[in-house]
C-alpha cells in the first residue's frame, strides 16, 4: 500500500496567535478510509485544508504523492454544500470541469454519470432551493467526484442531517469509495459514524492539535446494518470512545 499524503511534524499558528496544531504527524495510505476524530477546536478541519493546499503550515512539512495531476487528484466536500443558488444542479456539478476549460457538451456525460452515482439522475435541471439537505450534500459529493480524484477530503459533511439521512449517505459513501477506489480522509465528531465508515480512526487532542491515538477498525467491507448491531461494532466504538475521552482529558 503506497502513501498518498505525509504530514510531518506540522504546526499551525494563526495571525491572532492561536496555536491550532503542534507536532501533527499523519500518513494517509492509498485506498484507506481514514477518519479524523476529536473535540471541537482540535484542528481537524485545519489539517484537511492544509492537505488540500488551502492553507499553509507554519512549521513542519506536508508531502503529497499524487503525481502530475495533483491539483485534480484532490476533491473536497465541505460541511455546508456551498452550492451556487442561481445555478441548476447540472451547472453546480459542472463547475470544476468548466474551470478546467472543458466544454459543456464534452462534460455532459461525466456530469450525468456523477449525478447517477449519487442517486440524482432526475434532478439535473433542479435548483438548490428545491432540494432537501441530504440531496444538496449529494450534489456537493458529485461535484467533488467529477474530476475523478484519487483523494477525497470531507469536512463533517453529514453533521447537519437527520440520523436516517445520515445513515443512508454513510452507506452510499462507502459504495462510492469502493466503486471509485478512492482514498478518503473524513472529519467527524461522531464516534459511531467514524467506526462504521473507517478502516482507521485517528483521534486528536485539542489545541494544539496532535495525534493521540490511531485505531484500526479491522472489520471487513462491505458493511451494513448487521455490522452496526454486532458486538464487534460496539467493542470498536467503546475503544474509540475511550481514546476520545483520553484526548479531552489532555486539554
Secondary structure, 3 states (H helix, E strand, C coil): CCEEEEEEEEEEECCCCCEEEEEEEEEEECCCEEEEEECCCCCHHHHHHHHHCCCCCCEEEEEECCCCCHHHCEEEECCCCCCCCCCEHHHHHHHHHHHCCCCHHHHHHHHHHHHHHCCCCCCCCCEHHHCCHHHHHHHHHHHHHCCCCCEEEEECCCCCCCHHHHHHHHHHHHHHHHHHCCEEEEEECCHHHHHHHCCEEEEEECCCEEEEEEEECCCCCCCCHHHHCCHHHHHHHHHHHHHHHHHHHCC
